[in-house]
Amino acid sequence: MTMDEYEVIQNVSKAHHDFSYFAENILGLKMEEFHKEPLKYIYKDRFILIKWPRGHYKTTFWSVAYPIWRAWREKNKEICIVSSSLEQSMDIIEIIQTTIEENEFLKNLRPKEYQETWNRTRMNLTNGNKIYLKPFNSTARGKHVNYLICDD
């Protein structure tokens, strides 16, 4: 094994186990210390609430980057994104789709016919994961998902 191959394996392993490493090194995001604070809870608790002021990148980290990380590292999971408006939810899923489309590291998540099968409310990935959105209303009740992301 060459040194380059060894480094790639190490980087993949770090990205797999550490969300902040994934966000910074794979997605190119800059995480401040306060962005990393919720990680100690995310790794061990089933339910958490992150409440930060406007402009602190809650959506970027927790509604876009975090679902992408989960979808990349796990298989056959359902990730549902709920927002106060359908338009805001569709914006989030569009950012997730664009990120996966444009990031070479994530290309293995794209099905061959992804441009025909992904839409503004749902995407199925090659590893069996599904990311979809639901508006915040009574039709969202009764859904059983692995990850529920509530954004504003």
Stockholm file with secondary structure:
# STOCKHOLM 1.0

chainA/1-152         MTMDEYEVIQNVSKAHHDFSYFAENILGLKMEEFHKEPLKYIYKDRFILIKWPRGHYKTTFWSVAYPIWRAWREKNKEICIVSSSLEQSMDIIEIIQTTIEENEFLKNLRPKEYQETWNRTRMNLTNGNKIYLKPFNSTARGKHVNYLICDD
#=GR chainA/1-152 SS CCHHHHHHHHHHHHHHHCHHHIIIIISCCCCCHHHHTTHHHHTTCSCCCCCCCTTSCHIIIIIIIHHHHHHHHCSSCEEEEEESSHHHHHHHHHHHHHHHHHCGGGGGGSCTTHHHHCCSSEEECTTSCEEEEEESSGGGTTCCCSEEEEEC
#=GC SS_cons         CCHHHHHHHHHHHHHHHCHHHIIIIISCCCCCHHHHTTHHHHTTCSCCCCCCCTTSCHIIIIIIIHHHHHHHHCSSCEEEEEESSHHHHHHHHHHHHHHHHHCGGGGGGSCTTHHHHCCSSEEECTTSCEEEEEESSGGGTTCCCSEEEEEC
//
